[in-house]
Amino acid sequence: MRGAHSTADTAVQAPPHWLRTLALLLICAAYLQGGLVKLFDFGGAVAEMQHFGIAPAEPAAIAVIALELVAPAMIVLGVWRWLAALALAAFTLAATLMANRYWDAPPEARFMLMNAFYEHLGLCGAFLLIVWEDLRARRARRDRAMLAGTKGSALQ
């Protein structure tokens, strides 16, 4: 029948697992790279914290390294993905507001800082979409499990 489509006909197929994993890894790439650089140059990580007036600098550097390495792993592996993505969104927003204040920069630095600011806002948006998608998928799995449980008990 023309114009009549079943839900299955119009449903968007999920991407292949490898492509989804690659996309999540690419979204997290800057954090993995940053965490590894800080891990192997801890003095530089501490100096970066001091540069931005964060004290005590050493514990802050350790916390940032842990976040930048553990949260992406959680996202890619699907372990509390929504929580890790929310943490990286909050961290990225805070770091962006601290490090990319283009409105306070001298004119010669403004363009680069403004680009970095909005690129980081885009990453925040990507992480919020990951949060939304993961919570939606969890809810759908829970609903399917509850429905399966209801069907099973009705048959008994």
Contacts in CASP RR format, 6 or more apart in sequence:
PFRMAT RR
TARGET T0000
AUTHOR 0000-0000-0000
METHOD contacts of the structure
MODEL  1
MRGAHSTADTAVQAPPHWLRTLALLLICAAYLQGGLVKLFDFGGAVAEMQ
HFGIAPAEPAAIAVIALELVAPAMIVLGVWRWLAALALAAFTLAATLMAN
RYWDAPPEARFMLMNAFYEHLGLCGAFLLIVWEDLRARRARRDRAMLAGT
KGSALQ
14 20 0 8 1.000
15 23 0 8 1.000
21 76 0 8 1.000
24 75 0 8 1.000
24 76 0 8 1.000
24 130 0 8 1.000
25 72 0 8 1.000
25 76 0 8 1.000
27 75 0 8 1.000
27 123 0 8 1.000
27 126 0 8 1.000
27 127 0 8 1.000
27 130 0 8 1.000
28 71 0 8 1.000
28 72 0 8 1.000
28 75 0 8 1.000
28 76 0 8 1.000
28 88 0 8 1.000
30 123 0 8 1.000
31 67 0 8 1.000
31 68 0 8 1.000
31 69 0 8 1.000
31 71 0 8 1.000
31 72 0 8 1.000
31 88 0 8 1.000
32 68 0 8 1.000
32 69 0 8 1.000
32 72 0 8 1.000
34 68 0 8 1.000
35 64 0 8 1.000
35 65 0 8 1.000
35 68 0 8 1.000
35 69 0 8 1.000
36 69 0 8 1.000
37 45 0 8 1.000
38 44 0 8 1.000
38 45 0 8 1.000
38 48 0 8 1.000
38 61 0 8 1.000
38 64 0 8 1.000
38 65 0 8 1.000
38 68 0 8 1.000
39 45 0 8 1.000
39 65 0 8 1.000
39 69 0 8 1.000
42 61 0 8 1.000
42 65 0 8 1.000
43 61 0 8 1.000
45 61 0 8 1.000
45 64 0 8 1.000
45 65 0 8 1.000
46 57 0 8 1.000
46 58 0 8 1.000
46 61 0 8 1.000
47 57 0 8 1.000
48 61 0 8 1.000
49 55 0 8 1.000
49 57 0 8 1.000
49 58 0 8 1.000
49 60 0 8 1.000
49 61 0 8 1.000
49 64 0 8 1.000
50 57 0 8 1.000
52 98 0 8 1.000
52 99 0 8 1.000
54 60 0 8 1.000
64 91 0 8 1.000
67 87 0 8 1.000
67 88 0 8 1.000
67 91 0 8 1.000
70 84 0 8 1.000
71 84 0 8 1.000
71 85 0 8 1.000
71 87 0 8 1.000
71 88 0 8 1.000
71 91 0 8 1.000
72 84 0 8 1.000
72 88 0 8 1.000
73 79 0 8 1.000
74 80 0 8 1.000
74 81 0 8 1.000
74 83 0 8 1.000
74 84 0 8 1.000
75 81 0 8 1.000
75 84 0 8 1.000
75 85 0 8 1.000
75 88 0 8 1.000
75 130 0 8 1.000
78 134 0 8 1.000
81 130 0 8 1.000
81 134 0 8 1.000
82 130 0 8 1.000
82 131 0 8 1.000
82 134 0 8 1.000
82 135 0 8 1.000
82 138 0 8 1.000
85 127 0 8 1.000
85 128 0 8 1.000
85 130 0 8 1.000
85 131 0 8 1.000
85 134 0 8 1.000
86 127 0 8 1.000
86 128 0 8 1.000
86 131 0 8 1.000
88 123 0 8 1.000
88 127 0 8 1.000
89 123 0 8 1.000
89 124 0 8 1.000
89 125 0 8 1.000
89 127 0 8 1.000
89 128 0 8 1.000
89 131 0 8 1.000
92 120 0 8 1.000
92 123 0 8 1.000
92 124 0 8 1.000
92 127 0 8 1.000
93 120 0 8 1.000
93 121 0 8 1.000
93 124 0 8 1.000
95 120 0 8 1.000
96 116 0 8 1.000
96 117 0 8 1.000
96 120 0 8 1.000
96 121 0 8 1.000
96 124 0 8 1.000
99 116 0 8 1.000
100 113 0 8 1.000
100 114 0 8 1.000
100 116 0 8 1.000
100 117 0 8 1.000
100 120 0 8 1.000
101 113 0 8 1.000
101 117 0 8 1.000
102 109 0 8 1.000
102 110 0 8 1.000
102 111 0 8 1.000
102 113 0 8 1.000
102 114 0 8 1.000
102 116 0 8 1.000
102 117 0 8 1.000
105 113 0 8 1.000
END
